[in-house]
Amino acid sequence: MNEIVDILQQKAGLSPDQAQEVATAIVSLIKSKVPTEFQGMVDQYLGGGDAQASSSALGALGGLLGAAEGMFGSKS
């Protein structure tokens, strides 16, 4: 999640506290959109502070969300 906070600070110009609040809201939104059994994975992937691990985890989470979208149908 630290990577998300850093990106929000750099690209949106948010203060560290604001960026943390937004990142927490994003993670909560993601968790509300995935089945309960995957919510722990969201915490695992986004909770770490290692930037390299977080980057690969975000890629894996993106794949998971893409698969979930395929299961439930695309909104496009």
mmCIF file of the N, C-alpha and C atoms, coordinates in Angstrom:
data_MODEL
# 
_entry.id   MODEL 
# 
loop_
_atom_site.group_PDB 
_atom_site.id 
_atom_site.type_symbol 
_atom_site.label_atom_id 
_atom_site.label_alt_id 
_atom_site.label_comp_id 
_atom_site.label_asym_id 
_atom_site.label_entity_id 
_atom_site.label_seq_id 
_atom_site.pdbx_PDB_ins_code 
_atom_site.Cartn_x 
_atom_site.Cartn_y 
_atom_site.Cartn_z 
_atom_site.occupancy 
_atom_site.B_iso_or_equiv 
_atom_site.pdbx_formal_charge 
_atom_site.auth_seq_id 
_atom_site.auth_comp_id 
_atom_site.auth_asym_id 
_atom_site.auth_atom_id 
_atom_site.pdbx_PDB_model_num 
ATOM 1   N N  . MET A 1 1  ? 0.830   -1.188  0.000   1.00 0.00 ? 1  MET A N  1 
ATOM 2   C CA . MET A 1 1  ? 0.000   0.000   0.000   1.00 0.00 ? 1  MET A CA 1 
ATOM 3   C C  . MET A 1 1  ? 0.873   1.248   0.000   1.00 0.00 ? 1  MET A C  1 
ATOM 4   N N  . ASN A 1 2  ? 2.092   1.108   0.463   1.00 0.00 ? 2  ASN A N  1 
ATOM 5   C CA . ASN A 1 2  ? 2.995   2.258   0.468   1.00 0.00 ? 2  ASN A CA 1 
ATOM 6   C C  . ASN A 1 2  ? 3.213   2.801   -0.934  1.00 0.00 ? 2  ASN A C  1 
ATOM 7   N N  . GLU A 1 3  ? 3.247   1.904   -1.920  1.00 0.00 ? 3  GLU A N  1 
ATOM 8   C CA . GLU A 1 3  ? 3.437   2.338   -3.301  1.00 0.00 ? 3  GLU A CA 1 
ATOM 9   C C  . GLU A 1 3  ? 2.245   3.177   -3.769  1.00 0.00 ? 3  GLU A C  1 
ATOM 10  N N  . ILE A 1 4  ? 1.049   2.780   -3.386  1.00 0.00 ? 4  ILE A N  1 
ATOM 11  C CA . ILE A 1 4  ? -0.146  3.550   -3.744  1.00 0.00 ? 4  ILE A CA 1 
ATOM 12  C C  . ILE A 1 4  ? -0.079  4.931   -3.106  1.00 0.00 ? 4  ILE A C  1 
ATOM 13  N N  . VAL A 1 5  ? 0.301   4.983   -1.841  1.00 0.00 ? 5  VAL A N  1 
ATOM 14  C CA . VAL A 1 5  ? 0.413   6.257   -1.124  1.00 0.00 ? 5  VAL A CA 1 
ATOM 15  C C  . VAL A 1 5  ? 1.430   7.157   -1.824  1.00 0.00 ? 5  VAL A C  1 
ATOM 16  N N  . ASP A 1 6  ? 2.579   6.598   -2.197  1.00 0.00 ? 6  ASP A N  1 
ATOM 17  C CA . ASP A 1 6  ? 3.608   7.387   -2.883  1.00 0.00 ? 6  ASP A CA 1 
ATOM 18  C C  . ASP A 1 6  ? 3.102   7.943   -4.210  1.00 0.00 ? 6  ASP A C  1 
ATOM 19  N N  . ILE A 1 7  ? 2.402   7.116   -4.971  1.00 0.00 ? 7  ILE A N  1 
ATOM 20  C CA . ILE A 1 7  ? 1.874   7.557   -6.264  1.00 0.00 ? 7  ILE A CA 1 
ATOM 21  C C  . ILE A 1 7  ? 0.853   8.671   -6.071  1.00 0.00 ? 7  ILE A C  1 
ATOM 22  N N  . LEU A 1 8  ? -0.012  8.530   -5.076  1.00 0.00 ? 8  LEU A N  1 
ATOM 23  C CA . LEU A 1 8  ? -1.001  9.572   -4.805  1.00 0.00 ? 8  LEU A CA 1 
ATOM 24  C C  . LEU A 1 8  ? -0.334  10.885  -4.405  1.00 0.00 ? 8  LEU A C  1 
ATOM 25  N N  . GLN A 1 9  ? 0.737   10.798  -3.659  1.00 0.00 ? 9  GLN A N  1 
ATOM 26  C CA . GLN A 1 9  ? 1.458   12.003  -3.273  1.00 0.00 ? 9  GLN A CA 1 
ATOM 27  C C  . GLN A 1 9  ? 2.109   12.660  -4.489  1.00 0.00 ? 9  GLN A C  1 
ATOM 28  N N  . GLN A 1 10 ? 2.757   11.861  -5.326  1.00 0.00 ? 10 GLN A N  1 
ATOM 29  C CA . GLN A 1 10 ? 3.490   12.405  -6.472  1.00 0.00 ? 10 GLN A CA 1 
ATOM 30  C C  . GLN A 1 10 ? 2.564   12.907  -7.569  1.00 0.00 ? 10 GLN A C  1 
ATOM 31  N N  . LYS A 1 11 ? 1.593   12.099  -7.944  1.00 0.00 ? 11 LYS A N  1 
ATOM 32  C CA . LYS A 1 11 ? 0.761   12.432  -9.106  1.00 0.00 ? 11 LYS A CA 1 
ATOM 33  C C  . LYS A 1 11 ? -0.424  13.322  -8.777  1.00 0.00 ? 11 LYS A C  1 
ATOM 34  N N  . ALA A 1 12 ? -0.954  13.212  -7.572  1.00 0.00 ? 12 ALA A N  1 
ATOM 35  C CA . ALA A 1 12 ? -2.127  14.010  -7.211  1.00 0.00 ? 12 ALA A CA 1 
ATOM 36  C C  . ALA A 1 12 ? -1.769  15.164  -6.279  1.00 0.00 ? 12 ALA A C  1 
ATOM 37  N N  . GLY A 1 13 ? -0.528  15.190  -5.804  1.00 0.00 ? 13 GLY A N  1 
ATOM 38  C CA . GLY A 1 13 ? -0.098  16.272  -4.936  1.00 0.00 ? 13 GLY A CA 1 
ATOM 39  C C  . GLY A 1 13 ? -0.734  16.244  -3.553  1.00 0.00 ? 13 GLY A C  1 
ATOM 40  N N  . LEU A 1 14 ? -1.118  15.050  -3.101  1.00 0.00 ? 14 LEU A N  1 
ATOM 41  C CA . LEU A 1 14 ? -1.740  14.936  -1.783  1.00 0.00 ? 14 LEU A CA 1 
ATOM 42  C C  . LEU A 1 14 ? -0.695  14.914  -0.679  1.00 0.00 ? 14 LEU A C  1 
ATOM 43  N N  . SER A 1 15 ? -1.091  15.361  0.493   1.00 0.00 ? 15 SER A N  1 
ATOM 44  C CA . SER A 1 15 ? -0.209  15.258  1.658   1.00 0.00 ? 15 SER A CA 1 
ATOM 45  C C  . SER A 1 15 ? -0.115  13.784  2.047   1.00 0.00 ? 15 SER A C  1 
ATOM 46  N N  . PRO A 1 16 ? 0.900   13.415  2.838   1.00 0.00 ? 16 PRO A N  1 
ATOM 47  C CA . PRO A 1 16 ? 1.008   12.013  3.267   1.00 0.00 ? 16 PRO A CA 1 
ATOM 48  C C  . PRO A 1 16 ? -0.264  11.495  3.954   1.00 0.00 ? 16 PRO A C  1 
ATOM 49  N N  . ASP A 1 17 ? -0.862  12.314  4.809   1.00 0.00 ? 17 ASP A N  1 
ATOM 50  C CA . ASP A 1 17 ? -2.085  11.885  5.503   1.00 0.00 ? 17 ASP A CA 1 
ATOM 51  C C  . ASP A 1 17 ? -3.252  11.706  4.537   1.00 0.00 ? 17 ASP A C  1 
ATOM 52  N N  . GLN A 1 18 ? -3.400  12.646  3.603   1.00 0.00 ? 18 GLN A N  1 
ATOM 53  C CA . GLN A 1 18 ? -4.473  12.537  2.621   1.00 0.00 ? 18 GLN A CA 1 
ATOM 54  C C  . GLN A 1 18 ? -4.277  11.308  1.739   1.00 0.00 ? 18 GLN A C  1 
ATOM 55  N N  . ALA A 1 19 ? -3.045  11.091  1.295   1.00 0.00 ? 19 ALA A N  1 
ATOM 56  C CA . ALA A 1 19 ? -2.748  9.950   0.432   1.00 0.00 ? 19 ALA A CA 1 
ATOM 57  C C  . ALA A 1 19 ? -3.043  8.639   1.153   1.00 0.00 ? 19 ALA A C  1 
ATOM 58  N N  . GLN A 1 20 ? -2.712  8.564   2.435   1.00 0.00 ? 20 GLN A N  1 
ATOM 59  C CA . GLN A 1 20 ? -2.982  7.359   3.220   1.00 0.00 ? 20 GLN A CA 1 
ATOM 60  C C  . GLN A 1 20 ? -4.483  7.113   3.316   1.00 0.00 ? 20 GLN A C  1 
ATOM 61  N N  . GLU A 1 21 ? -5.259  8.172   3.540   1.00 0.00 ? 21 GLU A N  1 
ATOM 62  C CA . GLU A 1 21 ? -6.714  8.026   3.637   1.00 0.00 ? 21 GLU A CA 1 
ATOM 63  C C  . GLU A 1 21 ? -7.303  7.550   2.314   1.00 0.00 ? 21 GLU A C  1 
ATOM 64  N N  . VAL A 1 22 ? -6.830  8.118   1.208   1.00 0.00 ? 22 VAL A N  1 
ATOM 65  C CA . VAL A 1 22 ? -7.340  7.719   -0.104  1.00 0.00 ? 22 VAL A CA 1 
ATOM 66  C C  . VAL A 1 22 ? -6.954  6.275   -0.400  1.00 0.00 ? 22 VAL A C  1 
ATOM 67  N N  . ALA A 1 23 ? -5.704  5.901   -0.112  1.00 0.00 ? 23 ALA A N  1 
ATOM 68  C CA . ALA A 1 23 ? -5.254  4.526   -0.348  1.00 0.00 ? 23 ALA A CA 1 
ATOM 69  C C  . ALA A 1 23 ? -6.098  3.542   0.461   1.00 0.00 ? 23 ALA A C  1 
ATOM 70  N N  . THR A 1 24 ? -6.388  3.888   1.703   1.00 0.00 ? 24 THR A N  1 
ATOM 71  C CA . THR A 1 24 ? -7.219  3.030   2.542   1.00 0.00 ? 24 THR A CA 1 
ATOM 72  C C  . THR A 1 24 ? -8.616  2.897   1.943   1.00 0.00 ? 24 THR A C  1 
ATOM 73  N N  . ALA A 1 25 ? -9.151  3.995   1.419   1.00 0.00 ? 25 ALA A N  1 
ATOM 74  C CA . ALA A 1 25 ? -10.478 3.953   0.790   1.00 0.00 ? 25 ALA A CA 1 
ATOM 75  C C  . ALA A 1 25 ? -10.458 3.084   -0.463  1.00 0.00 ? 25 ALA A C  1 
ATOM 76  N N  . ILE A 1 26 ? -9.376  3.168   -1.246  1.00 0.00 ? 26 ILE A N  1 
ATOM 77  C CA . ILE A 1 26 ? -9.259  2.356   -2.458  1.00 0.00 ? 26 ILE A CA 1 
ATOM 78  C C  . ILE A 1 26 ? -9.224  0.874   -2.100  1.00 0.00 ? 26 ILE A C  1 
ATOM 79  N N  . VAL A 1 27 ? -8.421  0.527   -1.112  1.00 0.00 ? 27 VAL A N  1 
ATOM 80  C CA . VAL A 1 27 ? -8.325  -0.871  -0.691  1.00 0.00 ? 27 VAL A CA 1 
ATOM 81  C C  . VAL A 1 27 ? -9.680  -1.362  -0.179  1.00 0.00 ? 27 VAL A C  1 
ATOM 82  N N  . SER A 1 28 ? -10.373 -0.532  0.576   1.00 0.00 ? 28 SER A N  1 
ATOM 83  C CA . SER A 1 28 ? -11.706 -0.910  1.072   1.00 0.00 ? 28 SER A CA 1 
ATOM 84  C C  . SER A 1 28 ? -12.675 -1.131  -0.081  1.00 0.00 ? 28 SER A C  1 
ATOM 85  N N  . LEU A 1 29 ? -12.600 -0.277  -1.094  1.00 0.00 ? 29 LEU A N  1 
ATOM 86  C CA . LEU A 1 29 ? -13.470 -0.432  -2.254  1.00 0.00 ? 29 LEU A CA 1 
ATOM 87  C C  . LEU A 1 29 ? -13.159 -1.731  -2.987  1.00 0.00 ? 29 LEU A C  1 
ATOM 88  N N  . ILE A 1 30 ? -11.883 -2.004  -3.209  1.00 0.00 ? 30 ILE A N  1 
ATOM 89  C CA . ILE A 1 30 ? -11.494 -3.248  -3.880  1.00 0.00 ? 30 ILE A CA 1 
ATOM 90  C C  . ILE A 1 30 ? -12.007 -4.445  -3.091  1.00 0.00 ? 30 ILE A C  1 
ATOM 91  N N  . LYS A 1 31 ? -11.803 -4.419  -1.775  1.00 0.00 ? 31 LYS A N  1 
ATOM 92  C CA . LYS A 1 31 ? -12.246 -5.539  -0.942  1.00 0.00 ? 31 LYS A CA 1 
ATOM 93  C C  . LYS A 1 31 ? -13.758 -5.714  -0.992  1.00 0.00 ? 31 LYS A C  1 
ATOM 94  N N  . SER A 1 32 ? -14.504 -4.621  -1.138  1.00 0.00 ? 32 SER A N  1 
ATOM 95  C CA . SER A 1 32 ? -15.963 -4.731  -1.195  1.00 0.00 ? 32 SER A CA 1 
ATOM 96  C C  . SER A 1 32 ? -16.438 -5.308  -2.521  1.00 0.00 ? 32 SER A C  1 
ATOM 97  N N  . LYS A 1 33 ? -15.586 -5.299  -3.534  1.00 0.00 ? 33 LYS A N  1 
ATOM 98  C CA . LYS A 1 33 ? -15.975 -5.764  -4.864  1.00 0.00 ? 33 LYS A CA 1 
ATOM 99  C C  . LYS A 1 33 ? -15.565 -7.204  -5.150  1.00 0.00 ? 33 LYS A C  1 
ATOM 100 N N  . VAL A 1 34 ? -14.756 -7.795  -4.282  1.00 0.00 ? 34 VAL A N  1 
ATOM 101 C CA . VAL A 1 34 ? -14.329 -9.173  -4.506  1.00 0.00 ? 34 VAL A CA 1 
ATOM 102 C C  . VAL A 1 34 ? -15.026 -10.096 -3.512  1.00 0.00 ? 34 VAL A C  1 
ATOM 103 N N  . PRO A 1 35 ? -15.161 -11.358 -3.877  1.00 0.00 ? 35 PRO A N  1 
ATOM 104 C CA . PRO A 1 35 ? -15.765 -12.307 -2.941  1.00 0.00 ? 35 PRO A CA 1 
ATOM 105 C C  . PRO A 1 35 ? -14.982 -12.364 -1.629  1.00 0.00 ? 35 PRO A C  1 
ATOM 106 N N  . THR A 1 36 ? -15.683 -12.681 -0.564  1.00 0.00 ? 36 THR A N  1 
ATOM 107 C CA . THR A 1 36 ? -15.093 -12.711 0.780   1.00 0.00 ? 36 THR A CA 1 
ATOM 108 C C  . THR A 1 36 ? -13.813 -13.528 0.843   1.00 0.00 ? 36 THR A C  1 
ATOM 109 N N  . GLU A 1 37 ? -13.776 -14.658 0.136   1.00 0.00 ? 37 GLU A N  1 
ATOM 110 C CA . GLU A 1 37 ? -12.593 -15.516 0.210   1.00 0.00 ? 37 GLU A CA 1 
ATOM 111 C C  . GLU A 1 37 ? -11.352 -14.879 -0.415  1.00 0.00 ? 37 GLU A C  1 
ATOM 112 N N  . PHE A 1 38 ? -11.519 -13.818 -1.209  1.00 0.00 ? 38 PHE A N  1 
ATOM 113 C CA . PHE A 1 38 ? -10.369 -13.150 -1.822  1.00 0.00 ? 38 PHE A CA 1 
ATOM 114 C C  . PHE A 1 38 ? -9.950  -11.892 -1.062  1.00 0.00 ? 38 PHE A C  1 
ATOM 115 N N  . GLN A 1 39 ? -10.721 -11.466 -0.085  1.00 0.00 ? 39 GLN A N  1 
ATOM 116 C CA . GLN A 1 39 ? -10.404 -10.230 0.629   1.00 0.00 ? 39 GLN A CA 1 
ATOM 117 C C  . GLN A 1 39 ? -9.080  -10.312 1.381   1.00 0.00 ? 39 GLN A C  1 
ATOM 118 N N  . GLY A 1 40 ? -8.756  -11.475 1.925   1.00 0.00 ? 40 GLY A N  1 
ATOM 119 C CA . GLY A 1 40 ? -7.466  -11.648 2.591   1.00 0.00 ? 40 GLY A CA 1 
ATOM 120 C C  . GLY A 1 40 ? -6.310  -11.496 1.618   1.00 0.00 ? 40 GLY A C  1 
ATOM 121 N N  . MET A 1 41 ? -6.531  -11.921 0.376   1.00 0.00 ? 41 MET A N  1 
ATOM 122 C CA . MET A 1 41 ? -5.495  -11.766 -0.652  1.00 0.00 ? 41 MET A CA 1 
ATOM 123 C C  . MET A 1 41 ? -5.246  -10.292 -0.942  1.00 0.00 ? 41 MET A C  1 
ATOM 124 N N  . VAL A 1 42 ? -6.303  -9.501  -0.951  1.00 0.00 ? 42 VAL A N  1 
ATOM 125 C CA . VAL A 1 42 ? -6.150  -8.068  -1.180  1.00 0.00 ? 42 VAL A CA 1 
ATOM 126 C C  . VAL A 1 42 ? -5.271  -7.471  -0.083  1.00 0.00 ? 42 VAL A C  1 
ATOM 127 N N  . ASP A 1 43 ? -5.564  -7.827  1.168   1.00 0.00 ? 43 ASP A N  1 
ATOM 128 C CA . ASP A 1 43 ? -4.743  -7.344  2.281   1.00 0.00 ? 43 ASP A CA 1 
ATOM 129 C C  . ASP A 1 43 ? -3.297  -7.786  2.125   1.00 0.00 ? 43 ASP A C  1 
ATOM 130 N N  . GLN A 1 44 ? -3.106  -9.043  1.761   1.00 0.00 ? 44 GLN A N  1 
ATOM 131 C CA . GLN A 1 44 ? -1.760  -9.585  1.608   1.00 0.00 ? 44 GLN A CA 1 
ATOM 132 C C  . GLN A 1 44 ? -1.003  -8.842  0.515   1.00 0.00 ? 44 GLN A C  1 
ATOM 133 N N  . TYR A 1 45 ? -1.647  -8.645  -0.618  1.00 0.00 ? 45 TYR A N  1 
ATOM 134 C CA . TYR A 1 45 ? -0.974  -8.021  -1.750  1.00 0.00 ? 45 TYR A CA 1 
ATOM 135 C C  . TYR A 1 45 ? -0.730  -6.540  -1.567  1.00 0.00 ? 45 TYR A C  1 
ATOM 136 N N  . LEU A 1 46 ? -1.631  -5.843  -0.932  1.00 0.00 ? 46 LEU A N  1 
ATOM 137 C CA . LEU A 1 46 ? -1.518  -4.398  -0.820  1.00 0.00 ? 46 LEU A CA 1 
ATOM 138 C C  . LEU A 1 46 ? -0.980  -3.929  0.522   1.00 0.00 ? 46 LEU A C  1 
ATOM 139 N N  . GLY A 1 47 ? -0.838  -4.826  1.485   1.00 0.00 ? 47 GLY A N  1 
ATOM 140 C CA . GLY A 1 47 ? -0.406  -4.427  2.811   1.00 0.00 ? 47 GLY A CA 1 
ATOM 141 C C  . GLY A 1 47 ? 1.090   -4.317  2.986   1.00 0.00 ? 47 GLY A C  1 
ATOM 142 N N  . GLY A 1 48 ? 1.891   -4.921  2.102   1.00 0.00 ? 48 GLY A N  1 
ATOM 143 C CA . GLY A 1 48 ? 3.340   -4.942  2.270   1.00 0.00 ? 48 GLY A CA 1 
ATOM 144 C C  . GLY A 1 48 ? 3.995   -3.629  1.931   1.00 0.00 ? 48 GLY A C  1 
ATOM 145 N N  . GLY A 1 49 ? 5.191   -3.409  2.483   1.00 0.00 ? 49 GLY A N  1 
ATOM 146 C CA . GLY A 1 49 ? 5.927   -2.183  2.222   1.00 0.00 ? 49 GLY A CA 1 
ATOM 147 C C  . GLY A 1 49 ? 7.026   -2.343  1.196   1.00 0.00 ? 49 GLY A C  1 
ATOM 148 N N  . ASP A 1 50 ? 7.324   -3.562  0.753   1.00 0.00 ? 50 ASP A N  1 
ATOM 149 C CA . ASP A 1 50 ? 8.376   -3.816  -0.224  1.00 0.00 ? 50 ASP A CA 1 
ATOM 150 C C  . ASP A 1 50 ? 7.870   -3.430  -1.610  1.00 0.00 ? 50 ASP A C  1 
ATOM 151 N N  . ALA A 1 51 ? 8.474   -2.404  -2.225  1.00 0.00 ? 51 ALA A N  1 
ATOM 152 C CA . ALA A 1 51 ? 7.984   -1.869  -3.489  1.00 0.00 ? 51 ALA A CA 1 
ATOM 153 C C  . ALA A 1 51 ? 8.005   -2.914  -4.597  1.00 0.00 ? 51 ALA A C  1 
ATOM 154 N N  . GLN A 1 52 ? 9.073   -3.718  -4.680  1.00 0.00 ? 52 GLN A N  1 
ATOM 155 C CA . GLN A 1 52 ? 9.145   -4.725  -5.736  1.00 0.00 ? 52 GLN A CA 1 
ATOM 156 C C  . GLN A 1 52 ? 8.072   -5.800  -5.521  1.00 0.00 ? 52 GLN A C  1 
ATOM 157 N N  . ALA A 1 53 ? 7.924   -6.237  -4.302  1.00 0.00 ? 53 ALA A N  1 
ATOM 158 C CA . ALA A 1 53 ? 6.891   -7.235  -4.002  1.00 0.00 ? 53 ALA A CA 1 
ATOM 159 C C  . ALA A 1 53 ? 5.508   -6.648  -4.235  1.00 0.00 ? 53 ALA A C  1 
ATOM 160 N N  . SER A 1 54 ? 5.314   -5.391  -3.862  1.00 0.00 ? 54 SER A N  1 
ATOM 161 C CA . SER A 1 54 ? 4.020   -4.756  -4.065  1.00 0.00 ? 54 SER A CA 1 
ATOM 162 C C  . SER A 1 54 ? 3.701   -4.631  -5.543  1.00 0.00 ? 54 SER A C  1 
ATOM 163 N N  . SER A 1 55 ? 4.707   -4.319  -6.354  1.00 0.00 ? 55 SER A N  1 
ATOM 164 C CA . SER A 1 55 ? 4.494   -4.181  -7.789  1.00 0.00 ? 55 SER A CA 1 
ATOM 165 C C  . SER A 1 55 ? 4.051   -5.501  -8.409  1.00 0.00 ? 55 SER A C  1 
ATOM 166 N N  . SER A 1 56 ? 4.744   -6.582  -8.078  1.00 0.00 ? 56 SER A N  1 
ATOM 167 C CA . SER A 1 56 ? 4.344   -7.877  -8.633  1.00 0.00 ? 56 SER A CA 1 
ATOM 168 C C  . SER A 1 56 ? 3.000   -8.317  -8.054  1.00 0.00 ? 56 SER A C  1 
ATOM 169 N N  . ALA A 1 57 ? 2.757   -7.962  -6.807  1.00 0.00 ? 57 ALA A N  1 
ATOM 170 C CA . ALA A 1 57 ? 1.480   -8.310  -6.190  1.00 0.00 ? 57 ALA A CA 1 
ATOM 171 C C  . ALA A 1 57 ? 0.341   -7.546  -6.849  1.00 0.00 ? 57 ALA A C  1 
ATOM 172 N N  . LEU A 1 58 ? 0.568   -6.277  -7.188  1.00 0.00 ? 58 LEU A N  1 
ATOM 173 C CA . LEU A 1 58 ? -0.467  -5.516  -7.872  1.00 0.00 ? 58 LEU A CA 1 
ATOM 174 C C  . LEU A 1 58 ? -0.782  -6.125  -9.230  1.00 0.00 ? 58 LEU A C  1 
ATOM 175 N N  . GLY A 1 59 ? 0.259   -6.619  -9.920  1.00 0.00 ? 59 GLY A N  1 
ATOM 176 C CA . GLY A 1 59 ? 0.034   -7.297  -11.188 1.00 0.00 ? 59 GLY A CA 1 
ATOM 177 C C  . GLY A 1 59 ? -0.807  -8.544  -10.998 1.00 0.00 ? 59 GLY A C  1 
ATOM 178 N N  . ALA A 1 60 ? -0.498  -9.312  -9.964  1.00 0.00 ? 60 ALA A N  1 
ATOM 179 C CA . ALA A 1 60 ? -1.265  -10.521 -9.678  1.00 0.00 ? 60 ALA A CA 1 
ATOM 180 C C  . ALA A 1 60 ? -2.697  -10.170 -9.304  1.00 0.00 ? 60 ALA A C  1 
ATOM 181 N N  . LEU A 1 61 ? -2.869  -9.104  -8.530  1.00 0.00 ? 61 LEU A N  1 
ATOM 182 C CA . LEU A 1 61 ? -4.215  -8.679  -8.146  1.00 0.00 ? 61 LEU A CA 1 
ATOM 183 C C  . LEU A 1 61 ? -4.988  -8.227  -9.372  1.00 0.00 ? 61 LEU A C  1 
ATOM 184 N N  . GLY A 1 62 ? -4.307  -7.533  -10.289 1.00 0.00 ? 62 GLY A N  1 
ATOM 185 C CA . GLY A 1 62 ? -4.965  -7.121  -11.528 1.00 0.00 ? 62 GLY A CA 1 
ATOM 186 C C  . GLY A 1 62 ? -5.463  -8.320  -12.314 1.00 0.00 ? 62 GLY A C  1 
ATOM 187 N N  . GLY A 1 63 ? -4.642  -9.374  -12.363 1.00 0.00 ? 63 GLY A N  1 
ATOM 188 C CA . GLY A 1 63 ? -5.064  -10.598 -13.033 1.00 0.00 ? 63 GLY A CA 1 
ATOM 189 C C  . GLY A 1 63 ? -6.251  -11.225 -12.344 1.00 0.00 ? 63 GLY A C  1 
ATOM 190 N N  . LEU A 1 64 ? -6.239  -11.215 -11.026 1.00 0.00 ? 64 LEU A N  1 
ATOM 191 C CA . LEU A 1 64 ? -7.354  -11.768 -10.252 1.00 0.00 ? 64 LEU A CA 1 
ATOM 192 C C  . LEU A 1 64 ? -8.630  -10.985 -10.520 1.00 0.00 ? 64 LEU A C  1 
ATOM 193 N N  . LEU A 1 65 ? -8.522  -9.661  -10.517 1.00 0.00 ? 65 LEU A N  1 
ATOM 194 C CA . LEU A 1 65 ? -9.708  -8.842  -10.760 1.00 0.00 ? 65 LEU A CA 1 
ATOM 195 C C  . LEU A 1 65 ? -10.210 -9.011  -12.189 1.00 0.00 ? 65 LEU A C  1 
ATOM 196 N N  . GLY A 1 66 ? -9.272  -9.176  -13.133 1.00 0.00 ? 66 GLY A N  1 
ATOM 197 C CA . GLY A 1 66 ? -9.676  -9.435  -14.514 1.00 0.00 ? 66 GLY A CA 1 
ATOM 198 C C  . GLY A 1 66 ? -10.431 -10.747 -14.632 1.00 0.00 ? 66 GLY A C  1 
ATOM 199 N N  . ALA A 1 67 ? -9.941  -11.756 -13.939 1.00 0.00 ? 67 ALA A N  1 
ATOM 200 C CA . ALA A 1 67 ? -10.625 -13.053 -13.951 1.00 0.00 ? 67 ALA A CA 1 
ATOM 201 C C  . ALA A 1 67 ? -12.001 -12.938 -13.305 1.00 0.00 ? 67 ALA A C  1 
ATOM 202 N N  . ALA A 1 68 ? -12.090 -12.196 -12.210 1.00 0.00 ? 68 ALA A N  1 
ATOM 203 C CA . ALA A 1 68 ? -13.377 -12.016 -11.532 1.00 0.00 ? 68 ALA A CA 1 
ATOM 204 C C  . ALA A 1 68 ? -14.349 -11.277 -12.444 1.00 0.00 ? 68 ALA A C  1 
ATOM 205 N N  . GLU A 1 69 ? -13.838 -10.283 -13.175 1.00 0.00 ? 69 GLU A N  1 
ATOM 206 C CA . GLU A 1 69 ? -14.702 -9.554  -14.105 1.00 0.00 ? 69 GLU A CA 1 
ATOM 207 C C  . GLU A 1 69 ? -15.244 -10.495 -15.171 1.00 0.00 ? 69 GLU A C  1 
ATOM 208 N N  . GLY A 1 70 ? -14.382 -11.389 -15.644 1.00 0.00 ? 70 GLY A N  1 
ATOM 209 C CA . GLY A 1 70 ? -14.818 -12.372 -16.632 1.00 0.00 ? 70 GLY A CA 1 
ATOM 210 C C  . GLY A 1 70 ? -15.893 -13.291 -16.081 1.00 0.00 ? 70 GLY A C  1 
ATOM 211 N N  . MET A 1 71 ? -15.777 -13.621 -14.809 1.00 0.00 ? 71 MET A N  1 
ATOM 212 C CA . MET A 1 71 ? -16.761 -14.500 -14.187 1.00 0.00 ? 71 MET A CA 1 
ATOM 213 C C  . MET A 1 71 ? -18.110 -13.819 -14.029 1.00 0.00 ? 71 MET A C  1 
ATOM 214 N N  . PHE A 1 72 ? -18.073 -12.531 -13.674 1.00 0.00 ? 72 PHE A N  1 
ATOM 215 C CA . PHE A 1 72 ? -19.305 -11.818 -13.364 1.00 0.00 ? 72 PHE A CA 1 
ATOM 216 C C  . PHE A 1 72 ? -19.799 -10.949 -14.501 1.00 0.00 ? 72 PHE A C  1 
ATOM 217 N N  . GLY A 1 73 ? -19.041 -10.893 -15.582 1.00 0.00 ? 73 GLY A N  1 
ATOM 218 C CA . GLY A 1 73 ? -19.436 -10.093 -16.743 1.00 0.00 ? 73 GLY A CA 1 
ATOM 219 C C  . GLY A 1 73 ? -18.887 -8.697  -16.676 1.00 0.00 ? 73 GLY A C  1 
ATOM 220 N N  . SER A 1 74 ? -18.514 -8.180  -17.813 1.00 0.00 ? 74 SER A N  1 
ATOM 221 C CA . SER A 1 74 ? -17.960 -6.839  -17.916 1.00 0.00 ? 74 SER A CA 1 
ATOM 222 C C  . SER A 1 74 ? -19.095 -5.819  -17.951 1.00 0.00 ? 74 SER A C  1 
ATOM 223 N N  . LYS A 1 75 ? -18.811 -4.622  -17.415 1.00 0.00 ? 75 LYS A N  1 
ATOM 224 C CA . LYS A 1 75 ? -19.813 -3.564  -17.418 1.00 0.00 ? 75 LYS A CA 1 
ATOM 225 C C  . LYS A 1 75 ? -19.735 -2.730  -18.686 1.00 0.00 ? 75 LYS A C  1 
ATOM 226 N N  . SER A 1 76 ? -18.807 -3.049  -19.607 1.00 0.00 ? 76 SER A N  1 
ATOM 227 C CA . SER A 1 76 ? -18.666 -2.249  -20.827 1.00 0.00 ? 76 SER A CA 1 
ATOM 228 C C  . SER A 1 76 ? -19.738 -2.550  -21.822 1.00 0.00 ? 76 SER A C  1 
# 
